[in-house]
Amino acid sequence: MGASHYPRWIHEGSLLRQVSERLHVGGMGAFERGAPWGVWVDLADAEIRADAPALAGRRDRLAQRMPTENQLRVQVEDGRAMPPSVFDRALALVRATEGPTLISCAVGISRSASVAYALLRVLDRLTHEDAYERVFYEEWPRLSGGPLTSARVWAEAPR
């Protein structure tokens, strides 16, 4: 694996970390820990919205702090493969919008890390190992399964 000065930890409580010059990954509290965000990719779980309306309302209030065109808010089931459209839309938004990008999900370990991994592979042309090293933290369960598999397949597809 190549040496990197990323990730840079910004706030450990929300698992907010910077994984490239422009990309940041974190959990639910990350939006409030760094700012101002130029782009927000919010990968909420449908179960969180249904089971925790207060949390969903908080996310909606946070979303009002930035222009709608700078947000991608999609519901993605945790642990499941993500459709290629999620990665396509995130890539298009990051390319079209300036400023730091926050990619968040409930915890900041699986869905958001997988989207960041895919964007690092395409935008920064990183290898699988180097992109994985930036988004993975050794104390967490190994990043694998549906979200990472779908991210890797998308990142390795011809463009």
Residue pairs with C-beta under 8 A, 6 or more apart in sequence:
1 129
1 130
1 133
2 127
2 129
2 130
2 133
4 130
4 133
4 134
6 17
6 18
6 19
6 20
6 134
7 17
7 18
7 19
7 25
7 134
7 135
7 137
8 17
8 18
9 16
9 17
10 16
10 17
10 18
10 24
10 26
10 33
10 34
11 26
11 29
11 30
11 33
11 34
13 29
13 33
14 26
14 27
14 28
14 29
14 30
14 32
14 33
14 108
15 25
15 26
15 27
15 30
15 107
15 108
15 109
15 137
16 24
16 25
16 26
16 27
16 29
16 30
16 33
16 34
16 102
16 108
17 24
17 25
17 26
17 108
18 24
19 25
19 116
19 120
19 134
19 135
20 120
20 123
20 124
20 134
22 94
22 99
22 100
22 101
23 94
23 100
23 101
23 103
23 116
23 119
23 120
23 123
24 30
24 34
24 100
24 101
24 102
24 103
25 102
25 103
25 104
25 108
25 112
25 113
25 116
25 135
26 33
26 34
26 102
26 103
26 104
26 108
26 112
27 104
27 105
27 106
27 107
27 108
27 109
27 112
28 55
28 59
28 104
28 105
28 106
28 107
30 102
30 104
30 108
31 37
31 40
31 59
31 62
31 102
31 104
32 62
34 100
34 102
36 66
36 99
36 100
37 66
37 70
37 99
37 100
37 101
37 102
38 70
38 97
38 98
38 99
38 100
38 101
39 70
39 71
39 72
39 93
39 94
39 97
39 99
39 100
39 101
39 102
40 63
40 66
40 70
40 71
40 72
40 73
40 101
40 102
40 104
41 71
41 72
41 90
41 93
41 94
41 101
41 102
41 103
41 104
41 112
41 115
42 59
42 63
42 71
42 72
42 73
42 74
42 104
42 105
43 74
43 75
43 76
43 86
43 103
43 104
43 105
43 111
43 112
43 115
44 56
44 59
44 73
44 74
44 75
44 76
44 105
44 106
45 75
45 76
45 77
45 78
45 105
45 106
45 111
46 75
46 77
47 77
47 78
48 55
48 56
48 106
49 55
49 56
49 75
59 73
63 71
63 73
69 97
70 93
70 97
70 99
72 86
72 89
72 90
72 93
74 86
74 89
76 82
76 86
76 105
76 111
76 147
78 105
78 106
78 110
78 111
78 147
79 110
79 145
79 146
79 147
80 146
80 147
81 146
81 147
81 149
81 150
82 111
82 114
82 115
82 146
82 147
82 150
82 151
83 150
84 150
84 154
84 157
86 115
87 115
87 118
87 119
87 150
87 151
87 154
87 155
88 154
90 103
90 115
90 118
90 119
91 118
91 119
91 122
91 123
94 101
94 119
94 123
95 123
103 112
103 115
103 116
103 119
104 112
105 111
105 112
109 137
109 140
109 141
109 143
110 143
110 145
110 147
110 148
111 147
113 135
113 136
113 143
113 147
113 148
114 135
114 143
114 147
114 148
114 150
114 151
115 151
116 134
116 135
117 131
117 132
117 134
117 135
117 143
117 148
117 151
117 152
117 155
118 151
118 152
118 154
118 155
120 126
120 130
120 131
120 134
120 135
121 127
121 128
121 131
121 151
121 152
121 155
121 156
122 155
122 159
124 131
126 134
128 152
131 155
132 143
135 143
136 142
136 143
